[in-house]
Amino acid sequence: MPFADLPTWPPGLRTRIAPTPSGLLHAGNGASFLLAWQAARAAGGDVLLRIDDLDAERVRPEYIADIFGTLGWLGIHPDRGPADAADFDAHWSQRLRIPRYLELVDRLRSGGHLYACGCSRKDIASRGATEGYDGHCRLRGLSFDAPEVAWRLRIPEGTTAQWTEWAHGRRSLDLARAMGDPVVRQRDGRPAYQVASLADDNDFGITFVVRGEDLLPSTACQLYIASLLELPDPGAATFMHHPLLRDAGGEKLAKSRGAGSLRALREAGEGPEGIHRLAEDLLRACGAGRIS
Ligand SMILES: [Zn+2]
């Protein structure tokens, strides 16, 4: 089903393609990019390329180059964002926006929504918390200025987030059940993903977010943070959470240096037709209501 035949485009659709340069892109990344690109074309909107390089130690120049190579190969030409690696480095890197992210973190702290956490990953695992964080430091009253503490957002019991899911209408998620209190400032003082992603979507006026369904808790979390910060129209964006592509063994695809990368396909002289077909499959899955 082509995009143009499906309902409810938000007015002034503005979307983004937001790869993380932490590995070579795979077919699932490519199909997701195509969904955003095709949505913008169908709606007369525009696409921002936003490379999420906040986790700087995992970034490599070859991964940045792979993003531009992949977009060109897929026939995607973003309307805004970096034109190439040098432009990205000079003008669009998230490291240039760290003061903005930290400003939002400080507003959360001033509002009493954060607490300091001294737990390492190992500490959390040793307490038997299998997923996320168990709230161990919520009531410990650790100083925010103590060394080696992360700052976490307190998500009160019963916190739910609501949003518009494309082609489905309103959707909600019990955030407190979906996610342990997330880190918003890391031990080394850097801002964390949830705040950066929200800040960028908000500041760049994004109205349509395409992402994998594994990020449903992140969507809920970011909308909750937006409500705490009273950001303009936090609920105004429409979201499309698409199913994840899985390999033959049922595992979700992961970025890698391996043979399953889109770069390997390009180097083998293959065209993007297969990725276009995957994007059609994902779109059908979303439009047909099989979101999760
Ligand atoms: Zn802790």
py3Dmol code that shows the C-alpha trace and the ligand (Angstrom):
import py3Dmol

protein = """\
ATOM      1  CA  MET A   1       0.000   0.000   0.000  1.00  0.00           C
ATOM      2  CA  PRO A   2       1.614   3.306  -0.980  1.00  0.00           C
ATOM      3  CA  PHE A   3       1.939   6.003   1.619  1.00  0.00           C
ATOM      4  CA  ALA A   4      -0.271   8.385  -0.333  1.00  0.00           C
ATOM      5  CA  ASP A   5      -3.303   6.106   0.151  1.00  0.00           C
ATOM      6  CA  LEU A   6      -3.005   5.937   3.909  1.00  0.00           C
ATOM      7  CA  PRO A   7      -4.701   8.351   6.299  1.00  0.00           C
ATOM      8  CA  THR A   8      -3.907  11.060   8.774  1.00  0.00           C
ATOM      9  CA  TRP A   9      -0.735  12.884   7.893  1.00  0.00           C
ATOM     10  CA  PRO A  10       0.078  15.541  10.423  1.00  0.00           C
ATOM     11  CA  PRO A  11       0.061  18.996   8.840  1.00  0.00           C
ATOM     12  CA  GLY A  12       3.475  20.360   7.901  1.00  0.00           C
ATOM     13  CA  LEU A  13       5.074  16.942   8.208  1.00  0.00           C
ATOM     14  CA  ARG A  14       8.702  17.219   9.182  1.00  0.00           C
ATOM     15  CA  THR A  15      10.566  14.027   9.876  1.00  0.00           C
ATOM     16  CA  ARG A  16      14.095  12.901  10.518  1.00  0.00           C
ATOM     17  CA  ILE A  17      16.466  10.090   9.756  1.00  0.00           C
ATOM     18  CA  ALA A  18      18.557   9.582  12.883  1.00  0.00           C
ATOM     19  CA  PRO A  19      21.251   6.919  12.529  1.00  0.00           C
ATOM     20  CA  THR A  20      23.808   6.240  15.243  1.00  0.00           C
ATOM     21  CA  PRO A  21      27.309   5.829  13.808  1.00  0.00           C
ATOM     22  CA  SER A  22      28.215   2.889  16.029  1.00  0.00           C
ATOM     23  CA  GLY A  23      28.548   0.245  13.312  1.00  0.00           C
ATOM     24  CA  LEU A  24      27.759  -0.422   9.682  1.00  0.00           C
ATOM     25  CA  LEU A  25      24.099   0.008   8.828  1.00  0.00           C
ATOM     26  CA  HIS A  26      21.951  -3.060   8.147  1.00  0.00           C
ATOM     27  CA  ALA A  27      18.825  -3.764   6.106  1.00  0.00           C
ATOM     28  CA  GLY A  28      16.510  -2.777   8.966  1.00  0.00           C
ATOM     29  CA  ASN A  29      18.144   0.650   9.229  1.00  0.00           C
ATOM     30  CA  GLY A  30      17.826   1.143   5.487  1.00  0.00           C
ATOM     31  CA  ALA A  31      14.152   0.156   5.426  1.00  0.00           C
ATOM     32  CA  SER A  32      13.413   2.494   8.339  1.00  0.00           C
ATOM     33  CA  PHE A  33      15.135   5.394   6.544  1.00  0.00           C
ATOM     34  CA  LEU A  34      13.045   4.698   3.451  1.00  0.00           C
ATOM     35  CA  LEU A  35       9.820   4.856   5.470  1.00  0.00           C
ATOM     36  CA  ALA A  36      10.712   8.326   6.767  1.00  0.00           C
ATOM     37  CA  TRP A  37      11.814   9.495   3.338  1.00  0.00           C
ATOM     38  CA  GLN A  38       8.715   8.174   1.563  1.00  0.00           C
ATOM     39  CA  ALA A  39       6.418   9.638   4.213  1.00  0.00           C
ATOM     40  CA  ALA A  40       7.941  13.067   3.702  1.00  0.00           C
ATOM     41  CA  ARG A  41       7.695  12.826  -0.075  1.00  0.00           C
ATOM     42  CA  ALA A  42       4.078  11.626   0.070  1.00  0.00           C
ATOM     43  CA  ALA A  43       3.059  14.414   2.428  1.00  0.00           C
ATOM     44  CA  GLY A  44       5.028  17.223   0.805  1.00  0.00           C
ATOM     45  CA  GLY A  45       7.083  17.496   3.980  1.00  0.00           C
ATOM     46  CA  ASP A  46      10.790  17.483   4.579  1.00  0.00           C
ATOM     47  CA  VAL A  47      13.481  15.265   6.052  1.00  0.00           C
ATOM     48  CA  LEU A  48      16.286  16.183   8.410  1.00  0.00           C
ATOM     49  CA  LEU A  49      19.368  13.994   8.580  1.00  0.00           C
ATOM     50  CA  ARG A  50      20.451  13.858  12.215  1.00  0.00           C
ATOM     51  CA  ILE A  51      23.449  11.714  13.070  1.00  0.00           C
ATOM     52  CA  ASP A  52      23.271  10.721  16.731  1.00  0.00           C
ATOM     53  CA  ASP A  53      26.933  10.811  17.726  1.00  0.00           C
ATOM     54  CA  LEU A  54      26.470  11.555  21.414  1.00  0.00           C
ATOM     55  CA  ASP A  55      28.110   8.250  22.322  1.00  0.00           C
ATOM     56  CA  ALA A  56      31.342   9.581  20.861  1.00  0.00           C
ATOM     57  CA  GLU A  57      33.706   6.747  21.722  1.00  0.00           C
ATOM     58  CA  ARG A  58      31.818   4.352  19.455  1.00  0.00           C
ATOM     59  CA  VAL A  59      31.885   6.720  16.484  1.00  0.00           C
ATOM     60  CA  ARG A  60      34.290   5.972  13.643  1.00  0.00           C
ATOM     61  CA  PRO A  61      34.816   7.923  10.425  1.00  0.00           C
ATOM     62  CA  GLU A  62      33.960   4.827   8.387  1.00  0.00           C
ATOM     63  CA  TYR A  63      30.543   4.669  10.070  1.00  0.00           C
ATOM     64  CA  ILE A  64      29.849   8.323   9.231  1.00  0.00           C
ATOM     65  CA  ALA A  65      30.915   7.646   5.639  1.00  0.00           C
ATOM     66  CA  ASP A  66      28.637   4.588   5.598  1.00  0.00           C
ATOM     67  CA  ILE A  67      25.627   6.763   6.482  1.00  0.00           C
ATOM     68  CA  PHE A  68      26.182   9.070   3.508  1.00  0.00           C
ATOM     69  CA  GLY A  69      26.985   6.122   1.258  1.00  0.00           C
ATOM     70  CA  THR A  70      23.808   4.324   2.313  1.00  0.00           C
ATOM     71  CA  LEU A  71      21.528   7.317   1.806  1.00  0.00           C
ATOM     72  CA  GLY A  72      22.901   7.947  -1.679  1.00  0.00           C
ATOM     73  CA  TRP A  73      22.534   4.275  -2.583  1.00  0.00           C
ATOM     74  CA  LEU A  74      18.922   4.229  -1.378  1.00  0.00           C
ATOM     75  CA  GLY A  75      18.109   7.392  -3.347  1.00  0.00           C
ATOM     76  CA  ILE A  76      17.436   9.446  -0.217  1.00  0.00           C
ATOM     77  CA  HIS A  77      18.329  13.140  -0.360  1.00  0.00           C
ATOM     78  CA  PRO A  78      17.567  14.820   2.983  1.00  0.00           C
ATOM     79  CA  ASP A  79      16.252  18.369   2.803  1.00  0.00           C
ATOM     80  CA  ARG A  80      18.176  19.510   5.857  1.00  0.00           C
ATOM     81  CA  GLY A  81      21.194  18.378   7.826  1.00  0.00           C
ATOM     82  CA  PRO A  82      24.850  17.732   6.988  1.00  0.00           C
ATOM     83  CA  ALA A  83      25.845  17.405   3.333  1.00  0.00           C
ATOM     84  CA  ASP A  84      28.931  15.325   4.085  1.00  0.00           C
ATOM     85  CA  ALA A  85      31.238  14.215   6.883  1.00  0.00           C
ATOM     86  CA  ALA A  86      33.121  17.524   7.092  1.00  0.00           C
ATOM     87  CA  ASP A  87      29.875  19.521   7.241  1.00  0.00           C
ATOM     88  CA  PHE A  88      28.611  17.163   9.926  1.00  0.00           C
ATOM     89  CA  ASP A  89      31.714  17.611  12.027  1.00  0.00           C
ATOM     90  CA  ALA A  90      31.713  21.387  11.690  1.00  0.00           C
ATOM     91  CA  HIS A  91      28.017  22.172  12.075  1.00  0.00           C
ATOM     92  CA  TRP A  92      25.759  19.255  12.968  1.00  0.00           C
ATOM     93  CA  SER A  93      27.471  17.009  15.516  1.00  0.00           C
ATOM     94  CA  GLN A  94      25.496  16.506  18.725  1.00  0.00           C
ATOM     95  CA  ARG A  95      28.612  17.432  20.689  1.00  0.00           C
ATOM     96  CA  LEU A  96      27.923  21.034  19.552  1.00  0.00           C
ATOM     97  CA  ARG A  97      24.557  20.853  21.330  1.00  0.00           C
ATOM     98  CA  ILE A  98      25.713  19.438  24.644  1.00  0.00           C
ATOM     99  CA  PRO A  99      25.104  22.748  26.491  1.00  0.00           C
ATOM    100  CA  ARG A 100      21.477  22.650  25.312  1.00  0.00           C
ATOM    101  CA  TYR A 101      21.024  19.058  26.524  1.00  0.00           C
ATOM    102  CA  LEU A 102      22.595  19.876  29.887  1.00  0.00           C
ATOM    103  CA  GLU A 103      20.338  22.912  30.239  1.00  0.00           C
ATOM    104  CA  LEU A 104      17.329  20.588  30.010  1.00  0.00           C
ATOM    105  CA  VAL A 105      18.927  18.160  32.470  1.00  0.00           C
ATOM    106  CA  ASP A 106      19.427  21.030  34.925  1.00  0.00           C
ATOM    107  CA  ARG A 107      15.804  22.064  34.555  1.00  0.00           C
ATOM    108  CA  LEU A 108      14.758  18.512  35.428  1.00  0.00           C
ATOM    109  CA  ARG A 109      17.024  18.625  38.450  1.00  0.00           C
ATOM    110  CA  SER A 110      15.658  22.014  39.580  1.00  0.00           C
ATOM    111  CA  GLY A 111      12.168  20.612  39.261  1.00  0.00           C
ATOM    112  CA  GLY A 112      13.029  17.824  41.708  1.00  0.00           C
ATOM    113  CA  HIS A 113      12.657  15.044  39.147  1.00  0.00           C
ATOM    114  CA  LEU A 114      16.183  13.623  39.388  1.00  0.00           C
ATOM    115  CA  TYR A 115      18.270  11.737  41.919  1.00  0.00           C
ATOM    116  CA  ALA A 116      21.900  10.702  42.025  1.00  0.00           C
ATOM    117  CA  CYS A 117      22.766   7.035  41.554  1.00  0.00           C
ATOM    118  CA  GLY A 118      26.077   5.469  42.483  1.00  0.00           C
ATOM    119  CA  CYS A 119      25.393   2.016  41.047  1.00  0.00           C
ATOM    120  CA  SER A 120      27.588   0.428  38.446  1.00  0.00           C
ATOM    121  CA  ARG A 121      26.116  -1.958  35.891  1.00  0.00           C
ATOM    122  CA  LYS A 122      27.682  -4.752  37.893  1.00  0.00           C
ATOM    123  CA  ASP A 123      26.003  -3.554  41.103  1.00  0.00           C
ATOM    124  CA  ILE A 124      22.620  -3.542  39.405  1.00  0.00           C
ATOM    125  CA  ALA A 125      23.145  -6.990  37.877  1.00  0.00           C
ATOM    126  CA  SER A 126      24.334  -8.398  41.219  1.00  0.00           C
ATOM    127  CA  ARG A 127      21.017  -7.401  42.800  1.00  0.00           C
ATOM    128  CA  GLY A 128      19.263  -9.577  40.250  1.00  0.00           C
ATOM    129  CA  ALA A 129      17.700  -6.756  38.234  1.00  0.00           C
ATOM    130  CA  THR A 130      17.391  -8.418  34.879  1.00  0.00           C
ATOM    131  CA  GLU A 131      16.195  -5.410  32.952  1.00  0.00           C
ATOM    132  CA  GLY A 132      16.768  -1.729  33.465  1.00  0.00           C
ATOM    133  CA  TYR A 133      17.201  -0.202  36.875  1.00  0.00           C
ATOM    134  CA  ASP A 134      15.657  -1.271  40.175  1.00  0.00           C
ATOM    135  CA  GLY A 135      15.371   2.118  41.879  1.00  0.00           C
ATOM    136  CA  HIS A 136      18.025   1.262  44.481  1.00  0.00           C
ATOM    137  CA  CYS A 137      19.274   4.862  44.922  1.00  0.00           C
ATOM    138  CA  ARG A 138      15.912   6.632  44.803  1.00  0.00           C
ATOM    139  CA  LEU A 139      15.797   7.258  48.529  1.00  0.00           C
ATOM    140  CA  ARG A 140      19.501   7.224  49.337  1.00  0.00           C
ATOM    141  CA  GLY A 141      19.874  10.991  49.019  1.00  0.00           C
ATOM    142  CA  LEU A 142      23.289  10.860  47.367  1.00  0.00           C
ATOM    143  CA  SER A 143      24.765  14.221  46.475  1.00  0.00           C
ATOM    144  CA  PHE A 144      24.476  15.228  42.820  1.00  0.00           C
ATOM    145  CA  ASP A 145      28.013  16.516  43.115  1.00  0.00           C
ATOM    146  CA  ALA A 146      29.505  13.281  44.460  1.00  0.00           C
ATOM    147  CA  PRO A 147      32.101  11.710  42.166  1.00  0.00           C
ATOM    148  CA  GLU A 148      31.043   8.839  39.937  1.00  0.00           C
ATOM    149  CA  VAL A 149      27.317   9.337  40.205  1.00  0.00           C
ATOM    150  CA  ALA A 150      24.868   9.265  37.339  1.00  0.00           C
ATOM    151  CA  TRP A 151      21.699  11.337  37.466  1.00  0.00           C
ATOM    152  CA  ARG A 152      18.499   9.417  36.995  1.00  0.00           C
ATOM    153  CA  LEU A 153      14.953  10.541  36.239  1.00  0.00           C
ATOM    154  CA  ARG A 154      12.386   9.355  38.779  1.00  0.00           C
ATOM    155  CA  ILE A 155       9.406   7.798  37.016  1.00  0.00           C
ATOM    156  CA  PRO A 156       6.584   7.631  39.560  1.00  0.00           C
ATOM    157  CA  GLU A 157       4.372   4.566  39.726  1.00  0.00           C
ATOM    158  CA  GLY A 158       1.427   4.861  37.366  1.00  0.00           C
ATOM    159  CA  THR A 159       3.119   7.299  34.961  1.00  0.00           C
ATOM    160  CA  THR A 160       1.670   6.804  31.500  1.00  0.00           C
ATOM    161  CA  ALA A 161       2.402   8.537  28.231  1.00  0.00           C
ATOM    162  CA  GLN A 162       0.006   9.023  25.333  1.00  0.00           C
ATOM    163  CA  TRP A 163       0.698   9.845  21.742  1.00  0.00           C
ATOM    164  CA  THR A 164      -0.695   9.590  18.223  1.00  0.00           C
ATOM    165  CA  GLU A 165       0.410   6.435  16.426  1.00  0.00           C
ATOM    166  CA  TRP A 166       0.208   6.821  12.685  1.00  0.00           C
ATOM    167  CA  ALA A 167      -2.708   4.964  11.118  1.00  0.00           C
ATOM    168  CA  HIS A 168      -3.938   3.847  14.549  1.00  0.00           C
ATOM    169  CA  GLY A 169      -4.884   6.926  16.553  1.00  0.00           C
ATOM    170  CA  ARG A 170      -4.114   7.350  20.239  1.00  0.00           C
ATOM    171  CA  ARG A 171      -1.800   4.935  21.922  1.00  0.00           C
ATOM    172  CA  SER A 172      -0.556   4.865  25.501  1.00  0.00           C
ATOM    173  CA  LEU A 173       2.069   3.070  27.507  1.00  0.00           C
ATOM    174  CA  ASP A 174       2.565   2.542  31.231  1.00  0.00           C
ATOM    175  CA  LEU A 175       6.021   4.071  31.391  1.00  0.00           C
ATOM    176  CA  ALA A 176       6.779   3.029  34.971  1.00  0.00           C
ATOM    177  CA  ARG A 177       6.295  -0.598  33.983  1.00  0.00           C
ATOM    178  CA  ALA A 178       8.080  -0.303  30.642  1.00  0.00           C
ATOM    179  CA  MET A 179      11.285   1.268  31.886  1.00  0.00           C
ATOM    180  CA  GLY A 180      13.365   1.626  35.051  1.00  0.00           C
ATOM    181  CA  ASP A 181      14.409   5.161  35.995  1.00  0.00           C
ATOM    182  CA  PRO A 182      16.656   6.187  33.071  1.00  0.00           C
ATOM    183  CA  VAL A 183      20.004   7.958  33.287  1.00  0.00           C
ATOM    184  CA  VAL A 184      19.785  11.507  31.962  1.00  0.00           C
ATOM    185  CA  ARG A 185      23.327  12.559  32.910  1.00  0.00           C
ATOM    186  CA  GLN A 186      26.096  10.008  32.831  1.00  0.00           C
ATOM    187  CA  ARG A 187      28.814   9.515  35.419  1.00  0.00           C
ATOM    188  CA  ASP A 188      31.266  11.534  33.354  1.00  0.00           C
ATOM    189  CA  GLY A 189      28.893  14.484  33.180  1.00  0.00           C
ATOM    190  CA  ARG A 190      27.701  13.937  29.637  1.00  0.00           C
ATOM    191  CA  PRO A 191      23.991  14.120  28.833  1.00  0.00           C
ATOM    192  CA  ALA A 192      22.301  10.837  27.922  1.00  0.00           C
ATOM    193  CA  TYR A 193      20.262   9.684  24.949  1.00  0.00           C
ATOM    194  CA  GLN A 194      16.697  10.320  26.160  1.00  0.00           C
ATOM    195  CA  VAL A 195      17.266  14.032  26.726  1.00  0.00           C
ATOM    196  CA  ALA A 196      19.350  14.559  23.575  1.00  0.00           C
ATOM    197  CA  SER A 197      16.844  12.804  21.348  1.00  0.00           C
ATOM    198  CA  LEU A 198      13.951  14.754  22.814  1.00  0.00           C
ATOM    199  CA  ALA A 199      15.819  18.074  22.603  1.00  0.00           C
ATOM    200  CA  ASP A 200      16.681  17.523  18.958  1.00  0.00           C
ATOM    201  CA  ASP A 201      13.193  16.437  17.927  1.00  0.00           C
ATOM    202  CA  ASN A 202      11.718  19.388  19.768  1.00  0.00           C
ATOM    203  CA  ASP A 203      14.209  22.051  18.667  1.00  0.00           C
ATOM    204  CA  PHE A 204      14.137  20.988  15.020  1.00  0.00           C
ATOM    205  CA  GLY A 205      10.338  20.975  14.986  1.00  0.00           C
ATOM    206  CA  ILE A 206       9.987  17.278  14.136  1.00  0.00           C
ATOM    207  CA  THR A 207       6.324  16.293  13.700  1.00  0.00           C
ATOM    208  CA  PHE A 208       6.655  12.710  12.479  1.00  0.00           C
ATOM    209  CA  VAL A 209       8.968  10.160  14.078  1.00  0.00           C
ATOM    210  CA  VAL A 210       9.699   6.812  12.433  1.00  0.00           C
ATOM    211  CA  ARG A 211      11.476   4.321  14.694  1.00  0.00           C
ATOM    212  CA  GLY A 212      11.555   0.636  15.573  1.00  0.00           C
ATOM    213  CA  GLU A 213       9.043  -0.742  18.052  1.00  0.00           C
ATOM    214  CA  ASP A 214      11.925  -1.523  20.434  1.00  0.00           C
ATOM    215  CA  LEU A 215      11.930   2.232  21.122  1.00  0.00           C
ATOM    216  CA  LEU A 216       8.315   2.384  22.389  1.00  0.00           C
ATOM    217  CA  PRO A 217       9.521   2.859  25.995  1.00  0.00           C
ATOM    218  CA  SER A 218      11.862   5.622  24.791  1.00  0.00           C
ATOM    219  CA  THR A 219       8.989   7.387  23.066  1.00  0.00           C
ATOM    220  CA  ALA A 220       6.974   7.270  26.281  1.00  0.00           C
ATOM    221  CA  CYS A 221       9.970   8.426  28.302  1.00  0.00           C
ATOM    222  CA  GLN A 222      10.705  11.364  26.015  1.00  0.00           C
ATOM    223  CA  LEU A 223       7.080  12.480  26.034  1.00  0.00           C
ATOM    224  CA  TYR A 224       7.098  12.311  29.826  1.00  0.00           C
ATOM    225  CA  ILE A 225      10.265  14.431  29.996  1.00  0.00           C
ATOM    226  CA  ALA A 226       8.724  16.888  27.530  1.00  0.00           C
ATOM    227  CA  SER A 227       5.689  17.224  29.785  1.00  0.00           C
ATOM    228  CA  LEU A 228       7.882  17.848  32.851  1.00  0.00           C
ATOM    229  CA  LEU A 229       9.836  20.533  30.983  1.00  0.00           C
ATOM    230  CA  GLU A 230       6.670  22.024  29.497  1.00  0.00           C
ATOM    231  CA  LEU A 231       8.229  21.967  26.045  1.00  0.00           C
ATOM    232  CA  PRO A 232       5.947  23.340  23.333  1.00  0.00           C
ATOM    233  CA  ASP A 233       3.394  20.826  22.081  1.00  0.00           C
ATOM    234  CA  PRO A 234       5.188  17.710  23.271  1.00  0.00           C
ATOM    235  CA  GLY A 235       2.274  15.558  22.164  1.00  0.00           C
ATOM    236  CA  ALA A 236       1.950  17.139  18.744  1.00  0.00           C
ATOM    237  CA  ALA A 237       4.205  14.697  16.904  1.00  0.00           C
ATOM    238  CA  THR A 238       2.866  11.553  15.272  1.00  0.00           C
ATOM    239  CA  PHE A 239       4.863   8.353  15.682  1.00  0.00           C
ATOM    240  CA  MET A 240       5.276   5.278  13.547  1.00  0.00           C
ATOM    241  CA  HIS A 241       6.822   2.373  15.455  1.00  0.00           C
ATOM    242  CA  HIS A 242       7.592  -0.302  12.915  1.00  0.00           C
ATOM    243  CA  PRO A 243       8.399  -3.962  13.578  1.00  0.00           C
ATOM    244  CA  LEU A 244      12.072  -4.895  13.666  1.00  0.00           C
ATOM    245  CA  LEU A 245      13.625  -7.008  10.989  1.00  0.00           C
ATOM    246  CA  ARG A 246      15.022 -10.277  12.289  1.00  0.00           C
ATOM    247  CA  ASP A 247      17.602 -12.656  10.973  1.00  0.00           C
ATOM    248  CA  ALA A 248      16.931 -16.283  10.084  1.00  0.00           C
ATOM    249  CA  GLY A 249      17.473 -17.264  13.725  1.00  0.00           C
ATOM    250  CA  GLY A 250      14.871 -14.767  14.970  1.00  0.00           C
ATOM    251  CA  GLU A 251      17.396 -12.350  16.457  1.00  0.00           C
ATOM    252  CA  LYS A 252      16.910  -8.674  15.710  1.00  0.00           C
ATOM    253  CA  LEU A 253      19.491  -7.274  13.316  1.00  0.00           C
ATOM    254  CA  ALA A 254      22.408  -5.456  14.913  1.00  0.00           C
ATOM    255  CA  LYS A 255      24.934  -3.062  13.471  1.00  0.00           C
ATOM    256  CA  SER A 256      28.201  -4.795  12.821  1.00  0.00           C
ATOM    257  CA  ARG A 257      31.182  -4.968  10.589  1.00  0.00           C
ATOM    258  CA  GLY A 258      29.890  -8.190   9.125  1.00  0.00           C
ATOM    259  CA  ALA A 259      28.666  -9.523   5.839  1.00  0.00           C
ATOM    260  CA  GLY A 260      25.071  -8.494   6.588  1.00  0.00           C
ATOM    261  CA  SER A 261      25.861  -4.795   6.231  1.00  0.00           C
ATOM    262  CA  LEU A 262      24.451  -2.573   3.522  1.00  0.00           C
ATOM    263  CA  ARG A 263      28.007  -1.584   2.656  1.00  0.00           C
ATOM    264  CA  ALA A 264      28.759  -5.194   1.787  1.00  0.00           C
ATOM    265  CA  LEU A 265      25.712  -5.201  -0.506  1.00  0.00           C
ATOM    266  CA  ARG A 266      26.863  -2.009  -2.209  1.00  0.00           C
ATOM    267  CA  GLU A 267      30.363  -3.343  -2.626  1.00  0.00           C
ATOM    268  CA  ALA A 268      28.930  -6.499  -4.196  1.00  0.00           C
ATOM    269  CA  GLY A 269      27.264  -4.281  -6.795  1.00  0.00           C
ATOM    270  CA  GLU A 270      23.715  -4.886  -5.592  1.00  0.00           C
ATOM    271  CA  GLY A 271      20.970  -2.310  -5.993  1.00  0.00           C
ATOM    272  CA  PRO A 272      18.588  -1.123  -3.259  1.00  0.00           C
ATOM    273  CA  GLU A 273      15.491  -2.920  -4.568  1.00  0.00           C
ATOM    274  CA  GLY A 274      15.512  -5.514  -1.797  1.00  0.00           C
ATOM    275  CA  ILE A 275      15.568  -2.801   0.868  1.00  0.00           C
ATOM    276  CA  HIS A 276      12.676  -1.043  -0.841  1.00  0.00           C
ATOM    277  CA  ARG A 277      10.696  -4.284  -0.642  1.00  0.00           C
ATOM    278  CA  LEU A 278      11.501  -4.598   3.063  1.00  0.00           C
ATOM    279  CA  ALA A 279      10.260  -1.050   3.612  1.00  0.00           C
ATOM    280  CA  GLU A 280       6.997  -1.975   1.881  1.00  0.00           C
ATOM    281  CA  ASP A 281       6.665  -4.976   4.200  1.00  0.00           C
ATOM    282  CA  LEU A 282       7.192  -2.798   7.271  1.00  0.00           C
ATOM    283  CA  LEU A 283       4.686  -0.249   6.048  1.00  0.00           C
ATOM    284  CA  ARG A 284       2.105  -2.950   5.439  1.00  0.00           C
ATOM    285  CA  ALA A 285       2.708  -4.295   8.923  1.00  0.00           C
ATOM    286  CA  CYS A 286       2.111  -0.838  10.432  1.00  0.00           C
ATOM    287  CA  GLY A 287      -0.893   0.015   8.258  1.00  0.00           C
ATOM    288  CA  ALA A 288      -2.475  -3.380   8.892  1.00  0.00           C
ATOM    289  CA  GLY A 289      -2.335  -2.900  12.638  1.00  0.00           C
ATOM    290  CA  ARG A 290       0.316  -5.440  13.501  1.00  0.00           C
ATOM    291  CA  ILE A 291       2.449  -2.987  15.383  1.00  0.00           C
ATOM    292  CA  SER A 292       3.583  -5.150  18.236  1.00  0.00           C
TER     293      SER A 292
END
"""
ligand_1 = """\
1
ZN
Zn 21.758 3.384 42.009
"""
view = py3Dmol.view(width=600, height=400)
view.addModel(protein, "pdb")
view.setStyle({"model": 0}, {"cartoon": {"style": "trace"}})
view.addModel(ligand_1, "xyz")
view.setStyle({"model": 1}, {"stick": {}})
view.zoomTo()
view.show()
